Amino acid sequence: MKKNIITLIVAVACCVAVQAFDPVKQWGQLKVVGTQLCSEQGEPVVLRGVSFGWHNIWPRFYNKKAVKWLKQDWHPTVIRAAMGVSTVEDHYLDNPEFALQCIEPVIKAAIKNDLYVIVDWHSHEMHTAEAVKFFGYIAQKYGKHPHVIYELYNEPVEDSWESLKDYAREVITEIRRHDPDNIILMGCPHWDQDIHLVADSPLQGFTNLMYTVHFYAATHHQYLRDRMVDAISRGVPVFVSESAGMEASGNGPLDPVEWQAWIDCMEQHKVSWVTWSLSDKDETCSMLLPRATATGPWKDDVIKKSGKMLRDYLRRYNP
């Protein structure tokens, strides 16, 4: 009997440890105060998490069990559903029904597991009308949940900042018709590198809006960190919605020193960050091996080095 009681106590303790921190219950409706992401109570918040890969390349990971396992074992406070818009087969423009079949279970699972979730328009090209329609649908269906964060444009490449501002105004206006307060993220020119252009001429008239910077540590060094910090000092709220420790190609060796330098910089300035990606491609940035199950659990033997490093970061820095 005594042995059974001890076993029960240990089991209960484990359950409590797994469910000890629920980000949305803790922080509630996020808001931007100055340049800082804050909780409903106005306290500074730093979200740290993991991005799923393109939905149309790795749809198998877009399921509720994968989200649950990530929360239980990796300890993110935010996940990112990267909906491929116009690249590779079965993208959103070709097959919107399939795209929604992939990302909506992840949104619902994030809400159920009390995680924040970034709904990412994962594109390198501008598709204004389609984005307006899509985000209007998402905002109308899920905007009542404080879990949802909208990422309007993953990585603009050739678009000018002035054209991106026009795009953002149209999409934000549609979102705010249905959702007045959830956080919105907007990309900037040149693969989310030119945050200084945003600082020169930010969008006006919108609240709870942040701008994204993306880095890959083996390519983007101190110059981009300096550019980001300068933009923050000039009043720009920054959210690093995609990042990783290797080259910008997603391949090549990891650079742990530069990755840690980025982490230190983001932590110092209370910048939220997400790492790319939950996928199984033969490249450095894909965190899992092909033999990993779609749903977890993922033991160490199927997690690649980038995934292990990210998991260690999340466990170390998250509550």
C-alpha positions in Angstrom: 0.0 0.0 0.0 2.8 2.4 0.9 4.5 1.7 -2.4 1.3 2.4 -4.3 0.8 5.7 -2.5 4.4 6.8 -3.3 3.9 5.9 -6.9 0.6 7.9 -7.0 2.3 10.9 -5.5 5.2 10.8 -8.0 2.7 10.5 -10.9 0.7 13.5 -9.6 3.9 15.5 -9.2 4.9 14.7 -12.8 1.5 15.8 -14.1 1.8 19.1 -12.1 5.3 19.7 -13.5 4.1 19.1 -17.1 1.1 21.5 -16.7 2.7 23.9 -14.3 2.9 26.8 -16.7 0.1 27.8 -19.1 1.2 31.0 -20.9 -2.2 32.4 -21.9 -3.7 31.8 -18.5 -0.6 33.6 -17.0 -0.3 36.5 -19.4 -3.8 36.8 -21.0 -4.5 39.3 -23.7 -1.1 40.5 -25.0 -0.6 44.1 -25.8 2.3 46.4 -27.0 3.4 49.1 -24.6 5.9 51.4 -26.3 8.3 48.9 -27.9 7.6 46.1 -25.4 5.3 43.1 -25.7 3.4 42.9 -22.5 0.9 40.9 -20.6 -2.7 41.9 -20.0 -1.5 43.4 -16.7 1.2 45.4 -18.5 4.2 43.4 -17.4 6.9 42.7 -20.0 6.6 39.3 -21.8 9.1 37.4 -23.9 7.6 34.6 -26.0 10.0 31.8 -27.0 9.0 29.0 -29.3 9.2 26.8 -32.4 7.9 27.2 -35.9 6.4 24.3 -37.9 7.8 24.0 -41.4 5.8 24.8 -44.6 2.4 23.2 -44.2 2.5 21.9 -47.8 5.9 20.2 -47.5 5.5 18.8 -44.0 1.7 18.4 -43.4 2.2 15.3 -41.3 3.4 17.4 -38.3 0.3 19.6 -38.4 -1.7 17.8 -35.8 -2.9 18.2 -32.2 -0.7 15.5 -30.7 2.5 17.2 -32.1 1.4 20.5 -30.4 0.7 18.7 -27.1 4.1 17.0 -27.1 5.9 20.2 -27.9 4.3 21.8 -24.9 4.9 18.9 -22.6 8.6 18.2 -23.6 10.1 21.3 -25.3 8.2 23.9 -23.3 7.5 26.7 -25.8 5.2 29.5 -25.0 4.4 30.1 -28.6 4.2 28.0 -31.8 4.1 29.2 -35.4 2.0 27.6 -38.1 3.8 28.4 -41.4 1.2 28.3 -44.1 3.0 28.0 -47.5 1.2 30.6 -49.8 2.7 30.2 -53.2 5.8 27.9 -53.2 5.9 24.2 -54.0 2.8 22.1 -54.8 -0.4 22.2 -52.7 0.3 25.8 -51.5 -2.5 28.0 -50.3 -3.2 29.7 -53.6 -3.6 26.4 -55.4 -5.4 24.5 -52.6 -6.7 26.7 -49.8 -8.9 23.9 -48.4 -5.9 21.7 -47.8 -4.0 24.6 -46.2 -6.8 25.2 -43.7 -7.0 21.5 -43.0 -3.4 21.7 -41.9 -3.2 24.9 -40.0 -6.6 24.9 -38.2 -5.9 21.8 -36.1 -2.7 23.5 -35.0 -4.5 26.7 -34.0 -7.2 24.7 -32.2 -4.5 22.6 -30.4 -2.6 25.7 -29.3 -5.8 27.1 -27.9 -6.6 23.9 -26.1 -3.0 23.6 -24.7 -3.0 27.3 -23.7 -0.2 28.3 -26.0 0.1 31.4 -28.1 0.0 30.6 -31.9 1.3 32.7 -34.8 -0.7 32.2 -38.0 2.0 32.9 -40.6 1.3 33.9 -44.2 4.4 32.2 -45.3 5.2 34.0 -48.6 8.0 35.8 -50.3 5.6 37.5 -52.8 2.8 39.9 -52.2 -0.8 38.6 -52.7 -2.9 41.4 -51.1 -6.5 40.3 -52.0 -5.8 36.7 -51.0 -4.2 37.8 -47.7 -7.1 40.1 -46.9 -9.6 37.2 -47.4 -7.5 34.7 -45.5 -6.9 36.9 -42.4 -10.5 38.1 -42.4 -11.5 34.4 -42.1 -9.0 33.6 -39.4 -9.8 36.8 -37.4 -13.6 36.2 -37.6 -13.2 32.5 -36.5 -10.4 32.7 -34.0 -10.0 36.4 -33.1 -12.0 36.0 -29.9 -9.1 33.9 -28.5 -6.2 35.8 -27.0 -3.9 33.0 -28.1 -3.8 34.1 -31.8 -1.1 36.2 -33.3 -1.3 37.2 -37.0 1.9 37.3 -39.1 1.0 39.2 -42.3 3.9 38.5 -44.5 6.7 36.1 -43.8 9.7 37.5 -45.8 9.2 40.1 -48.4 12.1 40.0 -50.9 11.6 42.6 -53.7 8.8 44.8 -52.3 9.6 48.3 -51.2 8.7 49.4 -47.7 6.1 51.9 -49.1 4.3 49.1 -51.0 4.5 46.9 -47.9 2.9 49.7 -45.8 0.0 49.8 -48.3 -0.4 46.0 -48.1 -0.3 46.1 -44.3 -2.9 48.8 -44.1 -5.4 46.7 -46.1 -4.8 43.5 -44.2 -4.8 45.1 -40.8 -8.0 46.9 -41.5 -9.7 43.7 -42.4 -8.4 41.9 -39.2 -9.5 44.8 -37.0 -13.0 44.5 -38.4 -13.3 41.3 -36.5 -10.5 41.3 -33.9 -9.7 44.7 -32.2 -6.8 43.7 -30.0 -4.7 40.6 -30.8 -1.1 41.1 -31.8 -0.2 41.6 -35.4 3.3 41.1 -36.9 4.4 42.7 -40.1 7.5 41.8 -42.2 10.0 44.3 -43.6 12.0 44.4 -46.9 14.8 42.1 -47.9 14.0 38.9 -46.1 13.0 40.7 -42.9 16.5 42.3 -42.6 15.8 46.0 -43.3 14.2 47.0 -40.0 15.9 50.4 -40.3 13.5 51.3 -43.1 10.6 50.6 -40.7 12.3 52.8 -38.1 12.5 55.6 -40.7 8.8 55.4 -41.5 6.6 53.2 -39.3 3.0 52.6 -39.9 0.7 55.0 -38.2 -2.8 54.6 -36.6 -2.6 51.0 -35.5 -2.2 49.5 -32.0 -0.7 46.1 -30.9 1.5 46.0 -34.1 5.0 44.7 -34.1 7.6 44.3 -36.9 9.5 41.1 -37.6 13.3 40.5 -37.9 14.6 37.1 -39.2 18.1 35.9 -38.6 20.2 32.8 -39.3 23.2 33.1 -36.9 25.9 31.7 -39.2 25.1 34.4 -41.8 23.7 37.3 -39.9 26.1 38.7 -37.3 26.6 41.8 -35.2 25.5 44.2 -37.9 22.0 42.9 -37.9 21.8 42.8 -34.1 22.9 46.4 -34.1 20.3 47.3 -36.7 17.6 45.6 -34.6 18.6 47.3 -31.4 18.8 50.7 -33.1 15.3 50.3 -34.4 14.0 49.4 -30.9 15.8 52.5 -29.6 13.9 54.5 -32.2 10.5 53.2 -31.1 10.0 50.1 -33.2 8.4 47.1 -31.5 10.4 44.0 -32.8 9.5 40.3 -32.8 11.9 37.7 -34.2 9.4 35.4 -35.7 11.9 33.2 -37.5 15.5 32.4 -36.6 18.0 29.6 -36.3 21.7 28.8 -35.7 23.0 27.9 -39.2 23.4 29.7 -42.5 20.5 31.6 -44.2 20.1 28.7 -46.7 19.0 26.6 -43.8 22.0 24.4 -44.3 25.7 24.4 -43.4 27.2 24.1 -39.9 25.6 25.5 -36.8 27.3 28.5 -35.3 26.7 28.1 -31.5 28.7 31.2 -30.6 26.7 33.5 -32.9 23.4 31.8 -32.0 24.1 32.4 -28.3 25.0 36.0 -29.1 21.6 36.5 -30.7 19.9 34.8 -27.7 21.7 37.1 -25.3 20.8 40.2 -27.3 17.1 39.2 -27.5 17.0 38.4 -23.8 18.7 41.7 -22.9 16.2 43.7 -24.9 13.2 41.5 -24.1 12.6 40.5 -27.7 10.4 37.5 -28.4 11.7 34.8 -30.7 10.8 31.7 -32.6 13.1 29.1 -34.2 12.8 27.3 -37.6 11.7 24.5 -38.1 9.7 21.4 -37.1 10.4 19.4 -40.2 12.4 16.4 -41.4 14.3 17.6 -44.5 17.9 16.6 -45.0 19.2 20.0 -43.9 20.6 21.6 -40.8 17.5 23.6 -39.8 15.1 20.7 -39.9 14.9 19.5 -36.3 13.7 16.0 -36.8 14.9 12.9 -38.7 12.5 11.3 -41.3 11.9 8.4 -39.0 10.4 10.6 -36.3 6.7 10.0 -35.8 4.3 12.7 -36.9 2.8 13.1 -33.5 5.7 12.6 -31.0 6.9 11.6 -28.6 10.3 12.4 -30.0 13.2 11.0 -28.2 16.8 12.2 -28.6 17.6 9.6 -31.3 15.3 11.3 -33.8 16.0 14.9 -32.8 18.8 16.6 -34.8 21.3 18.9 -33.2 19.5 22.1 -34.1 16.3 20.7 -32.4 18.2 19.6 -29.3 19.8 23.0 -29.0 16.4 24.7 -29.4 14.8 22.4 -26.9 17.6 23.2 -24.4 17.1 27.0 -25.0 13.3 26.7 -24.4 13.7 24.7 -21.3 16.4 27.1 -20.0 14.7 30.4 -20.7 11.0 29.7 -20.5 9.1 29.8 -17.2 
